[in-house]
Amino acid sequence: MAANRRNGAAASEPALANLLAASRGHPRTALPTVASVVITVAALYFGREVFLPIAVAVLLTFAIAPVVSWLKRVGIPRLAAVIASVAGAFAALSLFSFVVATQVSDLAQNIPIYQINILTKVRALKENGLGGGIISRLSGVIERVGQEIDRQEPQLPSAAQTPKREPIPVEVVSHQKPLEVLQNLIEPLISPLGSAGLVVIVVIFMLMEREDLRDRFIRLVGYGDLHRTTQALQDAGKRVGQYLLMQLVVNTIYAVPITVGLWVLGIPNALLWGLLALALRFVPYIGPIIGALLPLFLALAVAPGWSLLLWTAALFIVVELITGNVIEPWLYGSHTGLSPLAIIVAAIFWTWLWGPIGLVLSTPLTVCLVVLGRHVPQFEFLDVLFGNEPVLEPHARLYQRLLAGDPDEATDHAEEMLEDKYLFEFYGKVAIPALLLGEQDRERGVMDDEQRRQVADSAMTLVANLDDSAQQEAEEEDESEQAAAADEKAADEKTGEKSSGEAKSAEEGAEEEIDLPDGSGIAVLCAGGRGELDDAAAAMLAQVLEVQGASASKTSFTELQPLAIRRLDLETIDAVVIGFLNRQSTRHARFMVRRLKRIKPKLRVGIVFWSEVGNGDTETAAELATTLNADFVAFGMVDAVAGALSRKTAIMLKAGHRRRQPARRKRLQAAE
């Protein structure tokens, strides 16, 4: 298990490094003006007669385009493929509408029978005593409220008022001509039939001119960046087409057992409820609920007892749970790229804008907007508002929690990451970059002393909260090492020696892993360089060293001051590691190395200049080590641990450093 985590950690480290490096120059998301939002929404609302058919046609084009492409690959000409695909799609929709209308007509004829069953259940409730309680009280309240509303205050008749006569009812008899009757029947159908015809024509032309429309769109909005525009179009077509296709498959799988189950239970018009369940499930969240309410009401009306109602409710609940938790994640997952809250907000917005059709189209339309925001910088706010990707990088999110003084939530996020990563990865790729953000704010002057201490205290609390995770990881490391040693011993006893192929594969596996040295028998002191934030980074390094088996201790930057450094107990310490979040601290680091080596010449002293990427140039590190007279210089957690646990002999302090101060003092005396 530990080896798998280590392999995954090694594979993900370059990606994390690139992500953290790219996030430093991430531009701020520009929000649209209020005027532009109002104008856009008003145009969509008042122009819905035009935009709604076009939106439906665009989505149908996305759904039918894969079928057209497949027919073209088979060898069918484009025109025939388009006409066949569109005709098949609209024939299926027409058949669906015809079956629903037939089932509704049959249901309407049996409504009087269902009404009698409902009245029978109400009388049964009254006879069982419930009517004398809740029902009678509610009926009495409603009756009294109605009487109070109908009652009018008595008014004294005035002299000017004359008694009014009762109105005489007048019956209006209409004598319509046959043409007028036909006109009244046809007029309500003109608008929907015209919209449907317009949608069909637009879909056909979009499928016929798909490549030309794509080129025109690229020339209009993205000619300067063909790569980004092409990627946006491919992403939009893939997401929307896959969403519609997979959602249709999922809804069909959902509707089939509903239809069969209702038929077995004896619910009338089971085919109608199955088709409605298929269609309504395109509506997010509330669609399945609406699709279940009508069969439940019918179950209440069909049978005199209550068992049919309970069985129907159980059928919908079981099928919904299986579909939502097993089938949908397996076939579809979260390919829309929308957050759950965005789906709800989009459903509310598009329903208000375009009515019930807008509710059905809400999710695919919002998917298009999110794809647009993901690839076009001007609309990036759409991806931030509605996308399901994290809007803050892990290190920025951690720094925000530390800045807010909330180490508990920071610990929760850390423990989630430690399920897949090692402690040194979390500290090196998330926690240290978070402290670097704090150091940048301090250097810019936007962080006062109180905020700096709060961030440092929260970081120290985070380290303390992760002690259990560190101990558990250390135990897992010991167990994995023992198991690996036992397996290797058993393999050697069985085969005598490894073959060349096995040795090669072992070497390749070792290259993929990050192999930190064993720290058994090594005592290391970790210290901050110049501030409280450096102390927090030193505490993180000390905890990682303890996981590796070293005896690690930590001290504050105040203990390295000239007047306090000689009080340090370095008798049993093998190495001292001093960390700086501020790269412009080379002179201060050189003075500290000199002071420590004067106290204990054989002490190994290392300097860590923490960086977001976590690694640096080897030549630069070697040059800095020579300049500082340090035993090693590191830029990340891995190099810092490797340098601290190295068993090399300490570098002795250069003699020139010892004579510099007396020579300088002599020059000052001569000048005086």
C-alpha positions, -999 to +999 in steps of 0.1 A: +000+000+000+028+024+009+046+016-023+015+023-044+011+056-027+048+064-033+045+056-070+014+078-073+032+105-054+061+104-078+039+105-108+019+134-096+048+155-084+056+171-118+020+179-124+017+195-090+049+215-096+036+228-129+003+237-114+018+256-086+043+274-109+015+284-132-007+296-105+016+324-095+009+344-126-028+336-128-047+367-139-075+380-119-110+370-132-128+400-147-164+403-138-190+416-163-206+450-157-241+452-144-253+469-176-240+441-198-257+414-177-290+433-177-288+438-215-280+402-221-308+389-199-333+414-213-324+403-249-329+366-240-362+373-223-378+396-248-364+378-278-374+343-266-396+337-296-364+338-317-337+325-293-357+296-279-361+277-312-325+284-321-313+270-287-334+239-292-320+235-327-284+239-315-288+212-288-305+188-312-277+194-336-252+184-310-272+153-303-277+142-339-242+152-352-226+119-340-253+099-359-246+119-391-209+114-387-214+076-383-237+074-414-211+093-434-183+069-424-205+040-435-207+056-470-240+074-470-239+109-487-241+139-464-276+150-475-291+116-471-274+111-438-287+144-425-323+139-437-324+103-423-310+114-389-334+143-386-364+123-398-356+095-374-351+119-344-384+138-351-403+106-358-392+092-324-404+125-308-437+124-327-442+087-317-435+097-281-460+125-282-487+103-298-483+076-272-485+101-244-516+117-259-533+084-263-526+073-228-538+107-214-571+103-233-576+068-219-568+081-184-594+109-187-622+084-193-615+066-160-613+097-138-649+093-123-640+058-111-608+071-094-628+099-078-651+074-061-622+055-047-607+087-032-640+096-016-641+061-001-607+065+015-617+098+030-649+083+045-627+054+059-605+079+076-635+096+092-649+063+104-616+054+120-617+085+141-592+106+122-620+126+107-632+137+142-597+151+148-575+166+121-599+166+091-629+180+110-608+207+126-593+217+093-627+217+076-641+239+104-612+264+101-617+266+064-654+271+068-651+298+094-625+317+073-648+315+043-678+329+063-656+357+076-645+367+041-681+366+027-696+386+056-701+423+048-705+451+072-742+465+074-746+499+057-774+524+062-792+531+030-789+567+019-816+588+003-798+590-029-796+553-032-824+534-049-831+498-046-814+476-072-832+450-091-819+415-095-800+410-127-817+390-154-795+362-167-789+365-204-779+335-225-757+342-255-761+318-283-733+317-308-740+309-344-706+301-359-699+292-394-680+260-402-650+281-413-649+299-380-650+267-361-621+254-382-602+286-376-607+283-338-593+248-339-563+256-361-551+289-346-538+275-313-518+249-333-501+274-356-476+287-331-462+253-319-463+238-354-445+268-368-418+266-340-414+229-347-410+234-384-385+262-378-365+239-355-364+212-381-352+235-408-325+251-386-313+216-375-310+204-411-291+235-422-268+234-392-259+198-399-254+205-436-232+235-430-216+224-397-180+228-409-187+261-425-204+274-393-174+262-373-150+281-395-171+312-394-173+310-356-135+306-354-130+336-377-154+357-357-142+351-321-109+332-322-089+337-353-060+350-333-058+318-312-069+288-334-057+263-308-078+276-280-109+281-302-107+247-317-103+232-282-133+251-270-155+239-299-144+203-294-149+204-257-184+220-261-195+194-287-181+165-267-196+176-233-231+185-246-234+156-270-221+131-244-245+146-218-275+143-240-267+108-252-257+094-218-286+111-201-310+095-227-295+061-220-297+066-182-333+078-184-343+049-206-327+024-182-346+043-154-379+042-173-380+006-183-381-009-147-406+018-137-429+009-165-427-029-159-430-024-121-461-002-124-477-027-149-470-056-124-485-036-096-516-030-116-513+008-120-533+019-151-515+035-180-481+022-169-466+031-203-477+067-199-460+070-165-428+053-178-426+077-207-432+107-185-405+095-161-381+092-190-389+128-202-391+144-168-358+130-156-341+154-180-352+181-156-326+181-128-336+172-093-373+180-094-381+160-126-380+125-109-401+139-081-428+152-105-427+119-124-434+099-093-462+121-078-488+113-105-484+075-103-485+077-065-518+097-067-532+072-091-522+043-068-541+061-040-572+063-063-571+029-079-572+005-049-593+008-018-564-001+005-530+016+012-506-012+002-505-003-035-494+032-026-466+019-004-454-005-031-454+022-057-434+045-035-409+017-028-406+011-066-397+047-073-373+050-044-354+018-052-351+025-089-340+061-083-313+050-057-299+024-081-299+047-111-285+077-093-258+058-073-248+030-096-259+034-132-254+071-136-219+073-121-209+042-142-222+054-176-221+092-171-204+104-140-198+141-137-189+149-174-210+180-174-185+199-154-212+217-134-214+220-097-246+208-080-255+243-069-250+256-104-275+230-118-302+242-094-295+279-100-294+273-138-328+254-136-344+284-117-329+310-141-338+293-174-373+284-161-379+320-153-365+331-186-381+306-210-406+286-190-409+248-189-388+244-221-360+264-204-361+241-175-355+211-197-327+229-216-311+244-184-283+219-179-270+216-215-272+254-220-253+260-188-227+234-199-221+254-231-216+286-210-191+268-187-172+255-217-171+290-231-158+304-198-132+277-196-116+286-229-124+323-235-107+346-209-135+372-212-160+347-199-139+330-173-163+342-146-188+317-159-165+288-152-157+301-118-194+305-109-208+273-124-179+249-129-171+220-107-133+225-108-117+239-076-114+277-079-085+279-055-053+260-057-046+237-027-019+260-013-040+291-018-069+274-001-047+264+028-033+299+031-068+314+032-077+291+061-045+299+080-050+336+074-086+333+087-073+315+119-091+283+111-065+254+115-093+229+120-106+231+085-071+233+072-064+200+091-095+184+075-082+193+040-048+180+049-061+147+061-081+143+029-049+148+008-029+125+031-051+096+021-033+095-013-001+114-006+028+113+018+034+139+045+065+153+028+044+158-004+017+177+014+042+199+032+065+204+001+037+210-025+009+226-004+019+238+031+053+255+022+038+273-008+010+285+015+036+300+038+054+315+008+022+334+000+022+347+036+058+358+032+050+376-001+022+394+017+045+404+045+071+416+021+045+437+002+034+453+035-002+440+034+002+418+064+007+433+099+024+417+128-008+403+143-018+386+111+017+372+106+016+357+141-019+343+135-008+326+103+022+311+121+002+300+151-024+283+128+004+266+109+019+253+141-015+240+152-018+223+119+015+205+124+005+195+159-029+181+146-010+160+120+011+142+146-012+112+145-010+110+108+028+113+110+030+085+135+008+063+114+029+070+083+060+061+102+045+028+113+034+020+077+069+028+065+084+004+091+059-024+081+065-019+044+103-020+049+101-052+070+078-068+044+101-058+015+131-071+034+113-104+040+102-108+004+137-100-008+152-126+015+127-152+005+133-145-032+171-147-027+167-180-010+145-194-037+164-182-068+199-176-055+202-144-075+181-121-096+180-123-133+192-094-154+156-086-165+144-085-129+173-063-119+165-039-147+128-037-138+138-031-102+161-002-112+133+013-133+109+011-104+135+027-081+138+056-105+101+063-103+101+063-065+112+091-042+134+073-018+141+093+013+171+082+034+167+065+067+173+088+097+179+062+124+206+074+148+207+109+134+198+140+156+187+170+137+178+205+149+154+225+126+152+262+130+135+292+114+157+318+098+142+352+104+105+351+115+076+332+128+066+318+094+101+304+090+096+286+124+064+270+111+083+257+080+110+244+103+083+225+124+070+209+092+105+197+082+111+184+118+079+163+116+090+148+082+124+139+096+107+121+126+087+101+101+120+090+085+132+078+119+155+107+129+155+124+163+143+158+152+138+189+174+129+224+165+138+259+178+127+294+171+146+320+150+150+340+182+173+313+196+197+319+167+203+356+175+239+365+183+233+368+221+213+336+224+229+312+199+257+301+223+230+289+247+219+262+223+227+226+234+244+212+203+263+184+221+241+156+208+231+173+175+245+159+143+230+185+119+213+219+120+189+229+092+179+266+089+150+275+066+142+308+049+110+317+031+127+349+019+153+342-008+170+375-001+185+362+031+219+348+020+240+372+041+220+363+072+223+326+064+261+330+060+264+346+094+244+318+110+265+291+094+296+308+107+284+311+142+272+275+145+304+261+131+324+282+155+305+267+184+308+231+170+333+227+141+321+192+132+285+202+130+267+197+097+248+230+089+224+232+060+204+261+046+169+257+029+156+285+007+120+273+004+104+277-031+070+268-046+084+244-072+104+226-045+135+219-065+163+240-078+194+239-101+220+215-086+248+239-097+231+268-081+227+249-049+264+238-049+276+274-056+254+288-028+267+261-004+303+271-012+295+308-008+277+302+026+303+276+037+273+253+044+273+216+041+243+217+017+217+241+003+182+229-006+151+245-022+124+219-013+114+194+012+129+163-005+164+179-008+162+193+027+154+158+042+182+142+021+207+168+031+197+167+068+200+129+070+232+126+050+260+109+068+288+129+051+315+146+071+309+182+080+327+209+061+351+228+083+349+266+085+374+284+063+403+300+080+397+333+063+365+338+081+382+336+115+407+364+106+383+387+090+370+404+121+404+410+137+417+424+104+387+447+102+392+458+137+429+467+130+419+487+100+394+507+120+419+514+148+445+525+122+419+548+106+412+564+140 
